[in-house]
């Protein structure tokens, strides 16, 4: 992965993807790691995020304190790990932790920001998060899962599950259990580029794919 502490500029149409991440000039990134063949569309913001190979955003996405696997598809207007407020205090306003901004102290509340940091979201490989979905702090979305548009995910989603609604609930699974397990054992997302190119057409039929590459 390539560590990026500032966002590079990229103008014009989306170029062909490659080893270097493609980041639109409107993106705002801080402490972000981007894998190869990744793309961050316009107005994506990310704070303390690891973004796996081949993953992309479709624009207007906000991510914080998250570890996102490879081949993730993140639709427009998704929010991953929205900010928490200290609801246990007399006021939950952010002046109690962004103290310097308001002139209440010479330092911000570092313990509070550490608490936010400790509630990372974990997004597996080959996950599709639909338009406008919200993944709440500390949630894990399993490999191969689908999160429906507009869903608010407050609980962990199992691998290859399809979850929709507010709050999000699993309505079904993409495949029978034996197929899901086989795909996880194959772990094709870890194949190198040469192997992916050689086997690319095999991805189109899942049963044949498992028969060919499963144990």
Buried (B, 14 or more C-beta within 10 A) or exposed (E): BEEBEEBEEBEEEEEEBEEEBBBBEBBBBBEBBBBBBBBBBBBBBBBBBBBBBBBBBBBBBBBBBBBBBBBBBBBBBBBBBBEBBBEEEEEEEBEBBBBEEEEEBEEBBEEBEEBBEEBBBBBBBBBBBBBBBBBBBBBBBBBBBBBBBBBBBBEBBBBBBBBBEEEBBBEEBBBEEEBBBBBBEBEBBEBEEEEBEEBEEBEEEBEEBBEEBEE
